[in-house]
Structure formats: structure tokens, C-alpha cells
Amino acid sequence: MLVTFNLTWAQQVHPDLQYAKAELIQQRANGFKGIWYMNQPSNDEYVYKYSGGLAVYPANHRPFAIYSKEAKKTFFCFGGTDDSNSTLLHNVSYFDHQTGKVANPVILLDKKTTDAHDNPVISIDDKGYLFIFSTSHGVARPSYIHKSKKPYDITSWETLPATELVNGKEKPFDNFSYFQVYPVKGKGFIALFTKYNPKGHRVIGFNTSKDGQHWNEWKILAHIEDGHYQISTEQNGKVGVAFDYHPKGKGLNYRTNLQYLETPDFGQTWLNIRGEQVQLPLTESNNPAVVHDYASEKLNCYLLDITFDKKGKPAILVISSKGYEAGPRNNPRAWTLYRWRNKNWEHHVVTTSDNNYDMGSIYVESDKVLKVIGPTVDGPQAYNPGGEVAMWLSKDAGKTWIKEKQMTRNSKMNHSYVRKPSQASPDFYGIWADGHGRKPSESNLYFTNHKGDVFQLPRHSNDDMITPQLVK
């Protein structure tokens, strides 16, 4: 099935832009092929600022996977492509926890770009309907929302003519970046995402919707100096968000400071970690949300992951470094975990790695037992994003860490961006992709279980349900 979108709404919003027409595909992918992407050629031996297999990139998109207890499946989406890496295809699949097999992906959408910033994210409403939110990188391309026609079914989708309120009037909701969306039982969806202002600043905010189609008025969380990145998490209706900021005039490659806010009531009020209500939007770098002042240390801060512990307190994982360029001169890249304990922010270094974009995930398994899974071991393309994946373990609430298991070895390409599913189940505990750090390549997808066993998803298969390949 091939459908060309009517882009009238998007063109009304940005009439000066000529959009590539996205296509609704809805056909089987016959295997798992991840998108390869690069950003900013660096004219040195590392070739790019960052690059590789970025099927579940960036850290500011979430979730890529979500476990459904009712369906006994982990549904996931990723940025796929064709055999020549010529376009970004939004793929949807699931892992069946009863059979241990994965569904041959459905290609939902051809986004008509190769920019992995346009990767999709996934959600499930109270009735089991799946939603795919197709993001955009700035205003150059439109965004889309799709809903499955049947609960817990990936085969057939409808395009939602989504709207948002702008100054009290209903307008098309067809442009959003860095989307992070959470279903809250009985209320609908709360989403955190970015809008670009006329100066190109990344302004962070949130919106809510009862049905995923009709959205309320977007509210700005923060616009400090030249903008932000943010990451977020949800637990029992509470949403927490960690964010940095771009100092004025230094460019988007400079991002610093760590800040945190949370809402217990679907965005009605926003609090800092001490429970003090803050007035939105935050506009000053010295504000009540600050967790750590990296700016005074002249360090960049790269946001990796955030989750809540069993008490509903945040655990935030970041990398700090001396600069954005690839290579050893910006070492050490310190994986640092922040937790709110004993009425203070405690922070401890988990490990170090060789690139600012070596993204992994944090798992709080109990008050004392924590794990980090990520590409922290040097890979075949040293100082490029990713490497070999390892599992790190702490048994003292995050104070000290040991490398419990190296999960990949002797790889030909770097593994990157290990993503934790929402409500992660032990059988499908993280998903990522590989790719060459210094030249275009094929990109394969992998997942791990709780024990750290790694399974590769085959690039080619005609089967409806596919048996993953254990990587030995």
C-alpha cells in the first residue's frame, strides 16, 4: 500500500519551505536494516563529529520500545532503510515474550530523508492502540502521528490529522522535534518536545492530549540563552525531565549544566527536586532546577538517560567532557550518575569512554542494585561514537561500579545507543544498532536480555515471525 500525504497543513504553517512528500508504505520490511547517518564532517582522522548506525538515535527521542503486559509483547520502532541507505523508513515490530520471536517489521513511513533526527517513537494508549510519532529535525520537514487500526496490531495504520491549540485556536500539529511521549492511565498522553524559534534556538516544552490527536496549548519549560536538549521519564503518572542549556553565542555544540524538574499532575504544576513549585518558563542559568554547574567547570554535559527509582526519585546518567570534537584531547568522557539521596544530589562516575555520543541506559533494579548498559569499551573505530557494549553493576546504590560483563567482542563496527524499553521486561532489556564510525555502512540491530545475552535481528527474512540469532 502506497499513499502520498497531503501536506497542505504543513505548507500553511511554513509556506516558504518545499517539503519532500512522505509516503505511507504499510508493507513488510523482510528484515531489520538500520539507518546509517553522520553529522558534521570534521576533516580529521575521525571524519565526523558523530556517525554510525543510528536506528535508535537520539537520546532525546523516547521511547523506542515499550513492554505491554496485556499483550505479553515489547513493541518497538526504529529508523530503518533500504539496501542502499537511500532513505529513512519508519519500521515497527514487536518481541513476543511467549515464543521468543520477533515480528518481521512493518515499514510504516518513508520519511524522504536520511536524517536520523527524524526517527520515530512509540506509545500505547489505555485501549491498546499503538501510536507512532514521526518527528522532524527543525522545521524543514513535517511531523506525523499514526495510530494502529486495531489494538496491539502493527499491520494496519491510520494517519491522524492532529491539531494543537495555539493562542486558543485549533491549528495543525505537524511539526515537533525530539519527541518524548508517555501514556498516563485515565488521562491520555503527556509529551515533551522541542520547537525551533526563528533564531534556531531549541525551545523545550510540553503538551497533553486525551486521545493523541487533539493536543492542548504547548507550554514552554525553559528558554535559557540559546536553548536546550532534554530527556525525560515517567512512573505512575509522574514525569521527570533533565535538561542542559546552550550558552549564548557559543553555538549548539556547546551544551552545559544539568537541571531537573518534575510534574506529579499531568503538567499542571512543575517542581524542583525539593518539591518547590517553579514558575515557567525558566529563563536564567542560575535557577532552582540546577543539579550541577558544569559551566563553572568549563565542561560540556551530554544527556544520556533518566529513570525513577522505587521511591520515585530520579537517577540521571550524563557524560561530561572538555569539548565537542572527537579524539583524545577531550578525554576523559566521564559517565556520571546523579541520584537524589539523603536530601542531596549524589554523583559518582560509573566509567569513562572515548566519545561524547557513547549513549547507554541506566537500570535501577532495587535501592542498592543498579546497572548501566552501554558501549563503554573501545570499539574498532576508536574515538567515534559507540564501541563494544558492556554491562556495569553497582551494589551500593551507585557509589562504586564494576564491569559485570562485556557483551560484545571483536566487532567489525561500533555498537551505539543502547536504549531501555519503557516498563522493560527481562527478556527484552535493551535495543541498539551497529555501524561503521568513519564511512557509510550497513547497520544491524541487536537486543539484550537481563543477563546480558545479545541477539542480532537478521537483515533479511521472509518469515512472519523471526527467531533472533544469539551472538556468541
N, C-alpha and C positions, 0 to 999 in steps of 0.2 A: 504494500500500500504506500503510495507516494502522494503527499499533499503539500502544495506550496502555501505558506502562510500569507494571509492578507496583513500587510504591515501598516495599514492606514493609521492606526493609533500611534505607533512609534514615530511615524513620519510627521504626524501632527505635533508631537512633543518636540522633536528635533528636525524641523523641515529642511535644514541645511545639510543634513547627513544623507548619504546614499547607502542604505543598508543592503548587505547581501541577504538574499531571501533564504531563511532557514527552511528546512524540509522535514516534515513529519514522516518518518520512514516506516516504523512498526513492522520490522521483519527480523528474522533470526540472524544473529551475527555469525554463527558457525565458528565459534571460538572466542578467545579472550585476547584482544590486541590492544595494548595500551598506547596512549598518545606520547610521542617524544616531543619535547619543547625546550627552547632555550630563551634566555633573556639577556640582553646587553652584552654583545661581544666585547671582550676585554683586551684583545690584541696582545696577549701574552701566552705562556705555555698552557694556561688553564682554559683558554679560548673564550669562555663565557663567565659572566657573573654567577649565573646558575643555569642548570640544564639537566637533561636526563629523562628518565621515564616518570612522567608526572601525571599519571592517571588519577591519582587521589590527592592532588595538589589543589590549592594551597592550604596551609594550616588554618586559614580564616574561613574556609568552607567547612560546614559540618551540619549533620553527619553525612558520611558517605555510606554508612551501613547502620541498620537498626534491627535489633532482635525482637521478634514478635512471639510472645509466649503462647498466644492463642493459635497461631499458625504453626508453631514449632519450626520457624524458619528465620534466618537472618537475611533480610532483603538488603541489597546493596546496588549502588550505581557507580559508574566510573567514566572517565574520559577515554573513549576508545578511538580507533581509527581504522583505516583500510590497510591493505598490504604495503602501500607506498607512503603512508603517513601524510596523506594529502589533505585531510580534513578532520575536524573533531566530531566524533559520533558519541552521543549520549547513550550509554548502554545501561541496561537494568537486568539484574539477575537475583538469585537467592541461593542460599545454602540450606538444604533440607537436613535438619538435625536428626530425623528418624532414619534416613538412608545414608547420610554422609556424602551425598552427591550434590552437585551444583547444577542449576538450570543453565542451558545454553542461553547466552544473553539475548535480549531483545534490543535491537537498535531502535531507540525511540526517536531521536532527532539528529539530523545533520546540521550542526551549528554554523557551517560555512566559514570556518576559521580554523587555524591550527593553534590558537592561543589557549593554553591550558587554564588560564584565569577564567575561562568560560565553562569550566567543568560543572556538572550538576550536583545537587544534593537531594536527599530523600527524606520523606516523612510518612507517617501513617496516622490517620485520624481515628476517632473513637470507634467507628464502624468498620475499620479495617481497610478503608480505601487508601491506596498508595498515592503519594504526591511526589512529582519530580519538579524541582525548581531549577530552571536553566538560567544561570547567571550570565552577567556581562562584565567586561573589563572596561569600566568607564562608560561613556555614552556613545561609543562608536557602533555598538550593536545592541539590538533589543534583547530583553529577557522574556521568558515564557514560564507559565505554570501548566503542568499537565496532571490529570487525575485518572487513576485506573477506572475502567468501566465496571469492574467487579471487585469486591473485597479480596485482598491477598492474591491478586492476579496481575501478572506482568505483561500479558499478551495483547491487551487492547486498552487504548487510552483516548481521552478527550482533551482538547485544548481549552483551557478556561479563559474567557475574556475578562481577566482580572481587573479590578478597579481599586483605587485608593482615594481617600478624601484629601483634597488639597484646598486649604482655606475654606473648609466646609462643603466643597463641591466635589462630586464624584468625577475622577479623572482616570484614564488608563494607567494601570500599574504594570508597566512593561519595561522598566529599567531599574535593575538593582545589581549591586556588586558585593562580593564577599558575604554571601548569604549564609545565615546560621538559623535554623528553624527548629522549634520544639512544640510538640503537641502537649497540651495541658488538659487533662480529663475534665469534661464538662464545660470547658471554656473555649477551646479552639486552638489556634496557633499563636505563638509569640515568636517573632523573628527579629534578629539583629542583623543589620546590613549597612552598607556604605552607599552614600550618594556623593557624586562629584559636583562641587560647586563651580562657578565659571572660572575660578582661578586654578582649577585642577586639584584642589585640596580634597582629601578623602575625609568626609564628614561622617561620623558614626552615629547611628541612632537605632530606633526600634519601631515596630508596628505590631498590631494584633489583628486577628481575624477570627470570626466564629466558624467559617467554612472553608478557608483557604482561597476563596475567590474575591470576597468583598473585604477590603482592608480599611482600617481606620486611618486617622491622621498620623503621619510619621512624626516622631518626636526625636530631637537631637539629644544624644547623651553628652557628647563633648565635641568642641571645636577649639582646640588649643593650638595656637600658632598655625602651622601648615598642615594639620590633620593627623590621622591616626590609622593604625591597624587594631583589630580587636579579635579576641577569641572568647568563647562562652561555653557554658554547660547548664544543664537543668536536672533537678532532682525534686520529686514530689511537688512540682509546681513552682519551686524557687529557681530563679535564673541568676547565675553569676557571670560577670564579664570582666576580663582583664584586658587592658589596653595600654599602648605606648603613645608617643607623640613625635611629630616631625618638627624639630626646632626651625624657627623662621629663617628662611633664606639659605639653608644648608642643603636643600634637595631631599628627595624622597628616599635616597639610600641611607640617610642618617635618621635612625629612629632610636629613641632612648626613653628612660624611665619606665617603671612598672606601676600600673594603677589598677584598682579593683572597685567595682560596685556590684550590688545585688538588688533584686526585687523579689519580695515574697508574695506579691499580689497582682501578678499579671501586668506589671508595668505601671501600676497606679502610684507607687512610691518607690524611690531608689535610695538605698542606704549604703554607707561605707561599712567596713568590717566591724566597726564598733557599734553598729546599729543606729548611727546618727543619720537622719534624713538629709540629703543633699539637694540643692537647688540646681536644676538642669536648665541649660547645658553648662557643663564645666568649661571655663574659658581661660583659666590661668594654670601654668605648670605647677605652681605651689597650691595644691588643693587637698581637700580631705580624703581623696581616694588614693593618694600616693602610697605605694607599698615600699618601693626602693628608688632612691635618687641616683640613677645611673649617670645622669647628665653631669653631676658634680665630679664623677669619677672619669669623665670623658670616655664613656663606654657606650656602645650600641647595645640594644636589647631586642632579641628576636623571640617572638611569642611562639611556643610550641604547643602546649596543651594545658587544659584546665579540667578538673573534676571536683566533685564534692566527696568528702569522707563520710563515714557512717553517721557523724554528728551534724552533717550539713555544713561543714566548714570547708573552704576551698583549698585545693592543692594545685599550685600553678608551676608549670615547667617552662623555663626560658633558657636561651643561650645568650651569654654576653661575650662581646669581643671588642677589639680595638678599632675595627673598621669593616667596611663592606666588601673590600676586594678579596678575591680568592688568593690562597697562598699562605705560607708560614708566617709572614710578617704580622698577621693579625691574630696569631695564637696568643694565649690559649682561648679556645672556644669552650667556655665552661657551661655545662648542663647544670643548671641550678634550680633546685626545688624550693618553693616557698609554701609554708603552711602556717595557719593561724592556730597557735597553741599557747596556752598559759597567758592569754591576753596580749600576745605579741606575735609579730611576724618572725618566724624562724626560717632561716635559709641555709641550705647545705648543698655542696657540689656533689652531684651524682658521678660524673665522669667528665672527660673532655673529648672533643673530636676535631676534625680538620676543616670544617666548612660551616658557615653560618646557617645553611639550609639543610643541615642533617636532622631532619624532623622526626621525632618519635612521640610516644604516648605514655602517660602516667596512669597506673592502675593502683587504687587504694583498696587492698583486699581485706584489711582489718585496721584497727587503730595503729597497730605496730608494723604490720606487713605491707610493704609497698613494692611495686615493680615498675620498671621503665623498660620499654622495648623500643629499640631504635638502631639506626645504622651508625654505631659509635666506634666500630673497628675500621681502621683504614682499609679502603677497598682498592680495586685495580686502577682506578683513576683518582689518585690521591689529590686532596685539596679541591676536588669537585664535589658537588652535593652527593650525599649518600656514602655507602661503603658496605661493609659486612654487618648484618643485623645481629645484635646481642640482647640478651635479657639480663637486666640488673636487678638485684634484690636487696632490700633493706628490711631488717627485723627489729629495728629500734626507732620506728616512726619517721625514718628518712634522714637520720643523723649520719649513718655510715652505710656504705654500699659495697657489694661485691658483684663481680660478673658471674652470674649463676650459670649462664650457658651462651656460647657463641652459636647462633642458629644457622648462619650461612657461612660457607668457606669456599675458597678457590673459585670465586665467581669471576666471570669474564667482564661483567658490567656492575656498576654500583647499584645497590638497592637503596631506595629512598622513600620517605614519607610513610612511616608506619602509622596507620590510623586505627583507633579503637572504635568499635561499633557502640552506638547507644544501647544501654542495657546488655552489654557484651556477655555472651554465653561462653562457657569454657571450650566448646568445640570450634568456635569461630571467634577468636580473641583479638585479631588484628589483621589488617589487609594492607598491601603495599605493591609497588611495581619496581622493576629494574630498568636500566637503560645506560648507554654509554655517556660518560660525562663530558667528552670532548668532540664528539661527532654524532650526527644523526644515526639512529639505530632502531632495531626492533625493541619493543618493550613488553615484557611478560608480567603477569600478575601472580601474586602469591598471597596465601593466608597462613596464619599460625593458630594452633590451639593453646590452651592454658599451659601446657607442659613445654611449649617451645618447639614442637614438631612443625616443620614447614612443608606446605603443599603448594605445588605450582598448578595454575589453571592453564590448560592447553590452549595454544594459539589456534589450533584447527580441530574441529569436531563437528560431525553432523548429527550427533546424538541429542535427543531432547534433554536428557539428564546425563551429566558427565561425572566420571569418577576422578577426583583430583589425584595428582601424581605426588607421592611422598618424595621429598628431596632428601637424599641420603648424603 
